[in-house]
Amino acid sequence: MRLRMPLRNWSIEIIRAAEIETTMKRLLNEIESTKRRVNTSKFTVIPELKEASAFIKMRLDEMERDENVCLKKIKAKSKA
């Protein structure tokens, strides 16, 4: 039983290993990039959107109260 591989087989195996290594490095870079985007969303974009949503809700509530006050004044004037 011979344990030695021909030189050509070794070079093919080395090329395959290099391809796999390159693919793994690219995947790692993509994962890190995705992590950064997720963190940006989690810690910056989402809080800003929640804050904007709360402001819009507060403003709509305020506008609704103003409208109710105006309607009450109109009703009071029309009864008088």
Sine and cosine of phi, psi and omega as CSV:
sin_phi,cos_phi,sin_psi,cos_psi,sin_omega,cos_omega
0.00,0.00,0.82,-0.58,-0.02,-1.00
-0.99,-0.15,0.76,-0.65,0.01,-1.00
-1.00,-0.07,-0.22,0.98,-0.04,-1.00
-0.99,0.16,0.70,-0.71,0.10,-0.99
-0.99,-0.13,0.52,-0.86,0.09,-1.00
-0.88,0.47,0.43,-0.90,-0.04,-1.00
-0.83,0.55,-0.61,0.79,-0.02,-1.00
-0.88,0.47,-0.68,0.73,0.02,-1.00
-0.89,0.45,-0.64,0.77,0.04,-1.00
-0.89,0.46,-0.69,0.72,-0.02,-1.00
-0.91,0.41,-0.60,0.80,0.05,-1.00
-0.90,0.43,-0.68,0.73,0.01,-1.00
-0.91,0.42,-0.63,0.78,0.02,-1.00
-0.91,0.42,-0.66,0.75,0.03,-1.00
-0.89,0.45,-0.69,0.72,0.04,-1.00
-0.87,0.49,-0.69,0.73,0.01,-1.00
-0.89,0.45,-0.64,0.77,0.03,-1.00
-0.91,0.41,-0.64,0.77,0.04,-1.00
-0.89,0.46,-0.69,0.72,0.02,-1.00
-0.89,0.45,-0.68,0.74,0.02,-1.00
-0.88,0.47,-0.70,0.72,0.02,-1.00
-0.89,0.46,-0.68,0.73,0.03,-1.00
-0.89,0.46,-0.68,0.73,0.01,-1.00
-0.90,0.44,-0.64,0.77,0.03,-1.00
-0.90,0.43,-0.66,0.75,0.03,-1.00
-0.90,0.44,-0.68,0.73,0.04,-1.00
-0.88,0.47,-0.68,0.74,0.02,-1.00
-0.88,0.48,-0.69,0.72,0.04,-1.00
-0.88,0.47,-0.66,0.75,0.03,-1.00
-0.91,0.41,-0.65,0.76,0.02,-1.00
-0.89,0.45,-0.70,0.72,0.02,-1.00
-0.90,0.44,-0.65,0.76,0.03,-1.00
-0.89,0.45,-0.68,0.73,0.02,-1.00
-0.90,0.43,-0.65,0.76,0.05,-1.00
-0.86,0.51,-0.67,0.74,0.02,-1.00
-0.89,0.46,-0.67,0.74,0.01,-1.00
-0.91,0.42,-0.65,0.76,0.02,-1.00
-0.90,0.44,-0.70,0.71,0.01,-1.00
-0.89,0.45,-0.64,0.77,0.04,-1.00
-0.88,0.48,-0.70,0.72,0.02,-1.00
-0.90,0.44,-0.72,0.69,-0.08,-1.00
-0.91,0.42,-0.66,0.75,-0.14,-0.99
-0.97,-0.23,-0.17,0.99,-0.01,-1.00
-0.82,-0.57,-0.88,0.48,-0.13,-0.99
-0.91,0.40,-0.77,0.64,-0.05,-1.00
-0.88,0.47,-0.73,0.68,0.06,-1.00
-0.87,0.50,-0.62,0.78,0.03,-1.00
-0.90,0.44,-0.65,0.76,0.03,-1.00
-0.92,0.40,-0.63,0.77,0.05,-1.00
-0.90,0.44,-0.66,0.75,0.02,-1.00
-0.90,0.43,-0.69,0.73,0.03,-1.00
-0.90,0.44,-0.64,0.76,0.02,-1.00
-0.89,0.45,-0.69,0.72,0.02,-1.00
-0.90,0.44,-0.65,0.76,0.02,-1.00
-0.90,0.44,-0.70,0.71,0.01,-1.00
-0.89,0.46,-0.69,0.72,0.02,-1.00
-0.88,0.48,-0.70,0.71,0.01,-1.00
-0.88,0.48,-0.70,0.72,-0.02,-1.00
-0.91,0.41,-0.65,0.76,0.04,-1.00
-0.90,0.43,-0.65,0.76,0.05,-1.00
-0.88,0.47,-0.67,0.74,0.02,-1.00
-0.89,0.46,-0.69,0.73,0.01,-1.00
-0.90,0.44,-0.62,0.78,0.02,-1.00
-0.91,0.42,-0.67,0.74,0.04,-1.00
-0.89,0.46,-0.69,0.72,0.04,-1.00
-0.86,0.51,-0.68,0.74,0.01,-1.00
-0.89,0.45,-0.66,0.75,0.03,-1.00
-0.89,0.45,-0.65,0.76,0.03,-1.00
-0.88,0.47,-0.71,0.70,0.01,-1.00
-0.88,0.47,-0.67,0.74,0.01,-1.00
-0.90,0.44,-0.64,0.77,0.03,-1.00
-0.90,0.44,-0.65,0.76,0.03,-1.00
-0.90,0.43,-0.67,0.74,0.02,-1.00
-0.89,0.45,-0.68,0.74,0.00,-1.00
-0.91,0.42,-0.65,0.76,0.01,-1.00
-0.90,0.44,-0.65,0.76,0.01,-1.00
-0.93,0.37,-0.62,0.79,-0.04,-1.00
-0.95,0.31,-0.46,0.89,0.03,-1.00
-0.98,0.21,-0.47,0.88,-0.07,-1.00
-0.97,0.23,0.00,0.00,0.00,0.00
